[in-house]
Amino acid sequence: MINVTKTSLPDLKDYLKYLKKIWRTAWLTNDGILVRTVEAKLKKYLKVKHLVLVANGTLALQLILKALAVDGEVVTTPFTFPATTNVIVWAGLKPVFADIDPATFNIDQRDVAKKITAATRAILAVHVYGNPCDVAALQKIADQHRLKLIYDAAHCFGVEYKNQSVLNFGDASILSFHATKTFHTIEGGAIVVPSKKLEEKLKFLRDFGIGQADEAVVLPGINPKMNEFQAAMGLCNLKNINQEIGLRKKIWEKYRRELGACPVIKFPRLSVSKYNYTYLPVCFENRKKRDQIYATLAKQGIKARKYFFPLTVHSRYLQKRGVNLLKKYNLKVASRVADGILCLPLYPQLAMSVVDKIIKIVKQNL
């Protein structure tokens, strides 16, 4: 089976070197030396000043909503992984859905402006597939209405917009370091913020809210800490990250070159000065065609992914009798894109011969 993605693992000898250090110190968690080392190295690599590591990307979202004291309504996108919507509901907030831009597949800032009410407190936007949103327009809306602006940048490792890290926009950005991501720590995530004060607050919240000096509990914190084993994997993978991205780029460019001339296939328009080539999303004309190609690939042992389908408004827990959320929020573009979207296999170890096979199958079934 050729999966849509595959975890990249470092040389086992490199990982074992870090394991031996962990065994010598017996320091497994609680802000260990490897976690601190990864934080320092990531700040430098990602060109950010304030970064806090956590156990996964979902916890990163939960933590930043708490740290920014968000309440009320949060305007967000339905074209995303379920975690983006789930964390809003987990925090006792109300998700309000804006449609997406037909060219970029990111949240449409024009619809965001329409969805703001007196109860709105934040915008939670997603840089879908690592493709930056219209950060200037969203910031203008946030400033005008005095809203917090948070970016789910789970796919944005190393991505730059206008020659600076895309993580430096808004009130906060979160990253995911899940095993399938371009850079991973097995499970893991990070929160990037613009101030030292907020960084320190997040560190308190990450450690049960316990003060460092007198051990008093100063904030209602939780336990989303990254452990040393995750950090060790991160240090190994960071060593090879540029090579990984380079291999992804070659495959990504081949797909785009070979399929780009097909008039019935649409790719999201990118707005990056530096990209990480995490995913290869293609959008077909309708669900019937998408599902046909998906099934044909599956018969050949090739697992593509309908990423992101269905929209998060279709989550069962959001369904209320007599209420159609698609119509309520007028999500016509998001619905159309979700019906046609398919991410094709892309990972550094993928053979070009397999890429050729996938391209041939897609073309033959258009």
Secondary structure, DSSP 8 states (H G I E B T S, - for coil): -B-S-------HHHHHHHHHHHHHHT--SSS-HHHHHHHHHHHHHHT-SEEEEES-HHHHHHHHHHHTT--SEEEE-SSS-HHHHHHHHHTT-EEEE--B-TTT-SB-HHHHHHH--TTEEEEEEE-GGG----HHHHHHHHHHHT-EEEEE-TT-TT-EETTEEGGGSSSEEEEE--TTSSS--SS-EEEEES-HHHHHHHHHHHTTTB-TTT--B-S--------HHHHHHHHHHHHTHHHHHHHHHHHHHHHHHHHTT-TT-B------SB------EEE-SSHHHHHHHHHHHHHTTB--B-TT-S-GGG-GGG-BTTB-HHHHHT-HHHHHHHHHEEE----TT--HHHHHHHHHHHHHT-
